[in-house]
Amino acid sequence: MPARRPSPRMTDSSDDTLGGRLSAARDASGLSLADVANRIGVKRENLLAWEADRSEPRPSNLIDLAGILGVSPMWLMTGVGSGPVQEVGDMPLEALKLELQRLSDAHRECGRLIDKIARQIEVYESRNDRRSDSSEFDGPVMSRA
């Protein structure tokens, strides 16, 4: 059976689940349900259930799927990492804008987390400085013999 020609695909909220990412990666690879199912040795219905988020693949199948579809297992599980390769020239303008917005949001979130952690470090350092300052001025400790 010949492989389907991948078509540009807009990213949507269905890509926020393992099934959505699995479906997106399979679409981007141009492989049919039957092709992928045969290559990993499962029934077509099982793969369809995974893509519909009705069930999840075993870890070994997840690794096999990632290899077949050319994505990282981490991307399939979480959406972070190496996803399907898309030719930028073939992506619709709206999909490019959406990707840019998601990247900008992620960048802002990283900056927010960096600032939060930096403030927490400053609080801990200030506490430690106060503790060490107060212990330096304590007189000798008297003990009973």
MIDOSE-1310 file (N, C-alpha, C; in nm, 2 decimals, decimal comma, always signed):
residues 145
mpar	+0,08/-0,12/+0,00/+0,00/+0,00/+0,00/+0,09/+0,12/+0,00; +0,07/+0,22/-0,09/+0,16/+0,33/-0,10/+0,13/+0,43/+0,02; +0,23/+0,49/+0,06/+0,22/+0,59/+0,17/+0,15/+0,71/+0,13; +0,07/+0,77/+0,22/+0,00/+0,90/+0,18/+0,10/+1,01/+0,18
rpsp	+0,07/+1,11/+0,10/+0,16/+1,23/+0,10/+0,12/+1,31/+0,22; +0,22/+1,35/+0,31/+0,18/+1,43/+0,42/+0,13/+1,57/+0,38; +0,03/+1,61/+0,44/-0,03/+1,74/+0,41/+0,00/+1,84/+0,53; +0,01/+1,97/+0,50/+0,04/+2,06/+0,61/-0,08/+2,05/+0,71
rmtd	-0,05/+2,06/+0,83/-0,16/+2,04/+0,93/-0,15/+2,15/+1,03; -0,26/+2,21/+1,07/-0,25/+2,31/+1,17/-0,25/+2,24/+1,31; -0,18/+2,29/+1,40/-0,17/+2,24/+1,53/-0,30/+2,29/+1,61; -0,36/+2,20/+1,68/-0,48/+2,23/+1,76/-0,47/+2,17/+1,89
ssdd	-0,58/+2,19/+1,97/-0,58/+2,14/+2,11/-0,57/+1,99/+2,11; -0,61/+1,91/+2,01/-0,60/+1,77/+2,01/-0,46/+1,72/+2,02; -0,36/+1,81/+1,99/-0,22/+1,77/+2,00/-0,17/+1,78/+2,14; -0,26/+1,82/+2,24/-0,22/+1,83/+2,38/-0,24/+1,69/+2,45
tlgg	-0,27/+1,59/+2,38/-0,28/+1,45/+2,44/-0,19/+1,36/+2,37; -0,16/+1,25/+2,43/-0,08/+1,15/+2,37/-0,14/+1,10/+2,23; -0,27/+1,08/+2,24/-0,34/+1,04/+2,11/-0,33/+1,14/+2,01; -0,35/+1,27/+2,04/-0,34/+1,38/+1,94/-0,20/+1,39/+1,88
rlsa	-0,10/+1,38/+1,97/+0,04/+1,38/+1,92/+0,07/+1,26/+1,83; +0,02/+1,15/+1,87/+0,04/+1,03/+1,79/-0,02/+1,04/+1,66; -0,14/+1,09/+1,65/-0,21/+1,11/+1,53/-0,14/+1,21/+1,44; -0,10/+1,32/+1,50/-0,02/+1,43/+1,43/+0,11/+1,38/+1,37
arda	+0,18/+1,30/+1,45/+0,31/+1,24/+1,40/+0,28/+1,14/+1,29; +0,18/+1,06/+1,30/+0,15/+0,97/+1,19/+0,11/+1,04/+1,07; +0,03/+1,15/+1,08/-0,01/+1,23/+0,96/+0,11/+1,29/+0,90; +0,20/+1,34/+0,98/+0,32/+1,41/+0,93/+0,41/+1,31/+0,86
sgls	+0,41/+1,19/+0,90/+0,50/+1,09/+0,84/+0,44/+1,03/+0,71; +0,31/+1,05/+0,69/+0,24/+1,00/+0,57/+0,21/+0,85/+0,58; +0,22/+0,79/+0,69/+0,19/+0,65/+0,71/+0,04/+0,63/+0,75; -0,02/+0,52/+0,70/-0,15/+0,49/+0,73/-0,16/+0,42/+0,87
ladv	-0,28/+0,41/+0,92/-0,30/+0,34/+1,04/-0,25/+0,19/+1,03; -0,29/+0,13/+0,92/-0,25/-0,01/+0,89/-0,10/-0,02/+0,88; -0,03/+0,07/+0,81/+0,12/+0,07/+0,80/+0,18/+0,07/+0,94; +0,14/+0,16/+1,02/+0,21/+0,18/+1,15/+0,17/+0,06/+1,24
anri	+0,05/+0,01/+1,24/+0,01/-0,10/+1,32/+0,09/-0,23/+1,28; +0,10/-0,25/+1,15/+0,18/-0,36/+1,11/+0,32/-0,36/+1,15; +0,38/-0,24/+1,14/+0,52/-0,22/+1,18/+0,55/-0,24/+1,33; +0,45/-0,21/+1,41/+0,48/-0,24/+1,56/+0,41/-0,37/+1,61
gvkr	+0,34/-0,43/+1,52/+0,28/-0,56/+1,55/+0,15/-0,56/+1,64; +0,07/-0,46/+1,62/-0,06/-0,45/+1,69/-0,17/-0,44/+1,59; -0,29/-0,46/+1,64/-0,41/-0,45/+1,55/-0,43/-0,30/+1,52; -0,49/-0,27/+1,40/-0,52/-0,14/+1,36/-0,61/-0,07/+1,46
enll	-0,71/-0,15/+1,52/-0,80/-0,10/+1,62/-0,73/-0,05/+1,74; -0,62/-0,12/+1,78/-0,55/-0,08/+1,90/-0,49/+0,06/+1,87; -0,43/+0,08/+1,76/-0,36/+0,20/+1,72/-0,47/+0,31/+1,72; -0,58/+0,28/+1,66/-0,69/+0,38/+1,65/-0,74/+0,42/+1,79
awea	-0,75/+0,32/+1,89/-0,78/+0,35/+2,02/-0,68/+0,44/+2,09; -0,55/+0,42/+2,06/-0,45/+0,51/+2,12/-0,46/+0,65/+2,07; -0,49/+0,66/+1,94/-0,50/+0,80/+1,88/-0,62/+0,87/+1,93; -0,73/+0,79/+1,97/-0,85/+0,85/+2,02/-0,84/+0,87/+2,17
drse	-0,73/+0,84/+2,23/-0,71/+0,84/+2,38/-0,81/+0,76/+2,46; -0,85/+0,64/+2,39/-0,93/+0,55/+2,47/-0,85/+0,45/+2,54; -0,72/+0,43/+2,50/-0,63/+0,35/+2,57/-0,49/+0,40/+2,54; -0,39/+0,35/+2,61/-0,25/+0,39/+2,59/-0,16/+0,28/+2,56
prps	-0,06/+0,30/+2,47/+0,03/+0,19/+2,44/+0,12/+0,16/+2,56; +0,17/+0,03/+2,56/+0,27/-0,01/+2,65/+0,40/+0,07/+2,63; +0,49/+0,09/+2,72/+0,61/+0,17/+2,70/+0,69/+0,11/+2,59; +0,70/-0,02/+2,57/+0,78/-0,07/+2,46/+0,72/-0,03/+2,32
nlid	+0,59/-0,03/+2,31/+0,52/+0,01/+2,19/+0,54/+0,16/+2,17; +0,54/+0,24/+2,28/+0,56/+0,38/+2,27/+0,70/+0,41/+2,21; +0,80/+0,34/+2,25/+0,93/+0,36/+2,20/+0,94/+0,32/+2,05; +0,87/+0,21/+2,01/+0,87/+0,17/+1,87/+0,79/+0,27/+1,79
lagi	+0,68/+0,32/+1,84/+0,61/+0,43/+1,76/+0,70/+0,55/+1,74; +0,77/+0,59/+1,84/+0,85/+0,71/+1,83/+0,95/+0,69/+1,72; +1,02/+0,57/+1,72/+1,12/+0,54/+1,61/+1,06/+0,54/+1,47; +0,94/+0,48/+1,46/+0,88/+0,47/+1,33/+0,83/+0,60/+1,28
lgvs	+0,78/+0,69/+1,37/+0,73/+0,82/+1,33/+0,83/+0,93/+1,33; +0,95/+0,90/+1,38/+1,06/+1,00/+1,37/+1,04/+1,11/+1,47; +0,99/+1,08/+1,59/+0,97/+1,17/+1,70/+1,04/+1,11/+1,82; +1,06/+1,20/+1,93/+1,11/+1,14/+2,05/+1,00/+1,08/+2,13
pmwl	+1,03/+0,98/+2,21/+0,93/+0,92/+2,30/+0,88/+1,03/+2,40; +0,97/+1,12/+2,44/+0,93/+1,22/+2,54/+0,82/+1,32/+2,47; +0,84/+1,35/+2,34/+0,74/+1,43/+2,27/+0,61/+1,36/+2,27; +0,61/+1,23/+2,24/+0,48/+1,16/+2,23/+0,41/+1,17/+2,37
mtgv	+0,49/+1,15/+2,48/+0,43/+1,14/+2,61/+0,38/+1,28/+2,66; +0,47/+1,38/+2,63/+0,45/+1,51/+2,70/+0,43/+1,63/+2,60; +0,47/+1,62/+2,48/+0,47/+1,73/+2,39/+0,59/+1,81/+2,39; +0,69/+1,77/+2,47/+0,82/+1,84/+2,48/+0,92/+1,76/+2,42
gsgp	+1,00/+1,81/+2,33/+1,11/+1,73/+2,27/+1,09/+1,74/+2,12; +1,15/+1,64/+2,05/+1,15/+1,65/+1,90/+1,02/+1,59/+1,85; +0,94/+1,68/+1,79/+0,82/+1,63/+1,73/+0,83/+1,61/+1,58; +0,72/+1,60/+1,51/+0,73/+1,57/+1,37/+0,80/+1,69/+1,29
vqev	+0,88/+1,66/+1,19/+0,94/+1,76/+1,11/+0,84/+1,81/+1,01; +0,82/+1,94/+1,00/+0,74/+2,00/+0,90/+0,82/+2,10/+0,83; +0,80/+2,10/+0,70/+0,86/+2,20/+0,62/+0,79/+2,34/+0,65; +0,87/+2,43/+0,69/+0,81/+2,56/+0,72/+0,74/+2,62/+0,61
gdmp	+0,80/+2,61/+0,49/+0,74/+2,67/+0,37/+0,60/+2,61/+0,34; +0,57/+2,49/+0,39/+0,44/+2,42/+0,36/+0,34/+2,45/+0,47; +0,38/+2,51/+0,58/+0,29/+2,53/+0,69/+0,20/+2,65/+0,66; +0,07/+2,64/+0,68/-0,01/+2,76/+0,66/+0,03/+2,87/+0,76
leal	+0,00/+2,99/+0,71/+0,04/+3,11/+0,79/-0,02/+3,10/+0,93; -0,15/+3,06/+0,95/-0,21/+3,06/+1,08/-0,14/+2,96/+1,17; -0,09/+2,85/+1,11/-0,02/+2,75/+1,19/+0,11/+2,80/+1,24; +0,18/+2,88/+1,15/+0,30/+2,94/+1,19/+0,28/+3,04/+1,30
klel	+0,17/+3,12/+1,29/+0,14/+3,22/+1,40/+0,11/+3,15/+1,53; +0,04/+3,04/+1,52/+0,01/+2,96/+1,64/+0,13/+2,91/+1,71; +0,22/+2,85/+1,63/+0,35/+2,80/+1,68/+0,43/+2,91/+1,74; +0,44/+3,03/+1,68/+0,51/+3,14/+1,73/+0,45/+3,18/+1,87
qrls	+0,32/+3,19/+1,88/+0,25/+3,22/+2,00/+0,28/+3,13/+2,11; +0,28/+3,00/+2,08/+0,31/+2,89/+2,18/+0,45/+2,91/+2,23; +0,55/+2,93/+2,14/+0,69/+2,95/+2,17/+0,71/+3,07/+2,26; +0,64/+3,18/+2,22/+0,65/+3,30/+2,30/+0,59/+3,28/+2,44
dahr	+0,48/+3,21/+2,45/+0,42/+3,18/+2,58/+0,52/+3,10/+2,67; +0,58/+3,00/+2,60/+0,67/+2,91/+2,68/+0,79/+2,99/+2,72; +0,84/+3,08/+2,64/+0,95/+3,17/+2,67/+0,92/+3,26/+2,79; +0,80/+3,32/+2,79/+0,76/+3,40/+2,91/+0,75/+3,32/+3,03
ecgr	+0,69/+3,20/+3,02/+0,68/+3,11/+3,14/+0,82/+3,07/+3,19; +0,91/+3,04/+3,11/+1,05/+3,01/+3,15/+1,11/+3,13/+3,23; +1,09/+3,25/+3,17/+1,14/+3,37/+3,24/+1,07/+3,39/+3,38; +0,94/+3,36/+3,39/+0,87/+3,37/+3,51/+0,93/+3,27/+3,61
lidk	+0,95/+3,15/+3,57/+1,01/+3,05/+3,66/+1,15/+3,08/+3,70; +1,23/+3,13/+3,61/+1,36/+3,17/+3,65/+1,36/+3,28/+3,76; +1,28/+3,38/+3,74/+1,26/+3,49/+3,84/+1,22/+3,44/+3,97; +1,12/+3,35/+3,97/+1,07/+3,29/+4,10/+1,18/+3,21/+4,17
iarq	+1,25/+3,13/+4,10/+1,36/+3,06/+4,16/+1,47/+3,15/+4,21; +1,50/+3,25/+4,14/+1,60/+3,35/+4,18/+1,56/+3,42/+4,31; +1,43/+3,45/+4,32/+1,38/+3,52/+4,45/+1,39/+3,42/+4,56; +1,36/+3,29/+4,54/+1,36/+3,19/+4,64/+1,51/+3,17/+4,69
ievy	+1,60/+3,17/+4,60/+1,74/+3,16/+4,64/+1,78/+3,28/+4,72; +1,74/+3,40/+4,68/+1,77/+3,52/+4,76/+1,72/+3,51/+4,91; +1,60/+3,46/+4,92/+1,54/+3,44/+5,05/+1,62/+3,35/+5,14; +1,66/+3,23/+5,08/+1,73/+3,13/+5,15/+1,87/+3,19/+5,19
esrn	+1,94/+3,26/+5,09/+2,07/+3,32/+5,12/+2,06/+3,42/+5,23; +1,96/+3,50/+5,23/+1,94/+3,60/+5,34/+1,92/+3,54/+5,47; +1,84/+3,43/+5,48/+1,82/+3,36/+5,60/+1,95/+3,30/+5,65; +2,03/+3,24/+5,56/+2,16/+3,18/+5,60/+2,25/+3,29/+5,65
drrs	+2,25/+3,41/+5,59/+2,34/+3,52/+5,63/+2,30/+3,56/+5,77; +2,17/+3,58/+5,80/+2,13/+3,62/+5,93/+2,17/+3,52/+6,04; +2,15/+3,39/+6,00/+2,19/+3,28/+6,10/+2,34/+3,28/+6,13; +2,42/+3,30/+6,02/+2,56/+3,30/+6,05/+2,61/+3,42/+6,12
dsse	+2,54/+3,54/+6,09/+2,57/+3,66/+6,16/+2,54/+3,65/+6,31; +2,43/+3,59/+6,34/+2,38/+3,58/+6,48/+2,47/+3,48/+6,56; +2,51/+3,38/+6,49/+2,60/+3,28/+6,56/+2,74/+3,33/+6,59; +2,79/+3,43/+6,51/+2,92/+3,48/+6,53/+2,92/+3,57/+6,66
fdgp	+2,82/+3,63/+6,70/+2,81/+3,72/+6,81/+2,77/+3,66/+6,94; +2,73/+3,53/+6,93/+2,70/+3,46/+7,06/+2,83/+3,44/+7,14; +2,82/+3,46/+7,27/+2,93/+3,44/+7,35/+2,97/+3,29/+7,36; +3,07/+3,27/+7,44/+3,11/+3,13/+7,46/+3,00/+3,05/+7,52
vmsr	+2,99/+2,93/+7,49/+2,88/+2,84/+7,54/+2,94/+2,78/+7,67; +2,86/+2,80/+7,78/+2,90/+2,75/+7,91/+2,84/+2,61/+7,92; +2,91/+2,52/+7,98/+2,85/+2,39/+8,00/+2,89/+2,34/+8,14; +2,80/+2,26/+8,19/+2,83/+2,20/+8,33/+2,93/+2,09/+8,31
a	+3,02/+2,08/+8,41/+3,11/+1,97/+8,40/+3,08/+1,87/+8,51
